[in-house]
Amino acid sequence: IEDSETEVLREFRVVGLADHGGEHTNPSNKPNQRIDYVLLPERARWCQTITPGGDDIWRRLSDLLPVLVEFEV
């Protein structure tokens, strides 16, 4: 996480939202950058995050990979 991203995430943490991590999603064929964040409230329990591996098939569908986050409230 770059310094500017850390600052933004810190601001969300102050209001009770937290990032539980994730994979690189951009570009979809060879992901090397994380640009997607899912912020959950403190009362939520994170279960899992799923991000597919990147390849040319995903590149034809989108410029970045999807992120699925399962959680319970």
C-alpha positions in Angstrom: 0.0 0.0 0.0 1.3 3.4 -1.0 1.4 6.2 1.6 -1.6 8.0 0.2 -3.6 4.8 0.2 -2.6 4.1 3.8 -3.8 7.6 4.8 -7.2 7.0 3.1 -7.6 3.6 4.8 -6.7 5.1 8.1 -9.5 7.7 7.7 -12.0 4.9 7.2 -10.7 3.0 10.2 -11.6 6.0 12.4 -15.3 5.6 11.5 -15.2 1.8 12.0 -14.5 0.5 8.6 -11.5 -1.8 7.8 -9.9 -3.4 4.8 -9.1 -7.2 5.2 -6.6 -7.4 2.4 -6.8 -8.5 -1.2 -5.0 -9.5 -4.3 -3.8 -7.4 -7.2 -6.6 -6.8 -9.7 -5.1 -4.5 -12.4 -4.5 -5.1 -15.2 -6.7 -8.2 -15.6 -4.3 -10.1 -17.8 -1.2 -9.7 -15.6 -2.3 -8.1 -12.3 0.4 -6.1 -10.5 -1.5 -3.4 -8.8 -4.2 -3.4 -6.1 -6.9 -0.8 -6.8 -9.9 -2.5 -5.2 -10.7 -2.3 -1.5 -13.7 -3.7 0.3 -14.2 -2.0 3.7 -16.2 -3.8 6.3 -17.8 -2.5 9.5 -16.3 -3.6 12.8 -19.3 -5.8 13.6 -18.8 -7.8 10.4 -16.8 -11.0 10.4 -14.7 -11.5 7.3 -14.9 -15.1 5.9 -12.9 -15.0 2.7 -11.8 -13.0 -0.4 -11.7 -14.6 -3.8 -9.9 -13.0 -6.8 -9.3 -15.1 -9.9 -5.8 -15.3 -11.5 -5.3 -13.0 -14.4 -5.1 -14.1 -18.0 -6.1 -13.1 -21.5 -9.6 -14.4 -21.1 -10.2 -12.0 -18.2 -8.6 -9.2 -20.3 -11.3 -9.7 -22.9 -14.0 -9.4 -20.3 -12.7 -6.4 -18.3 -9.7 -4.2 -17.6 -9.5 -5.4 -14.0 -10.3 -8.6 -12.1 -13.4 -9.1 -10.0 -13.2 -9.3 -6.2 -15.7 -11.5 -4.2 -15.7 -10.9 -0.4 -17.8 -13.2 1.8 -18.6 -11.8 5.3 -21.2 -12.2 8.0 -22.9 -9.4 9.9 
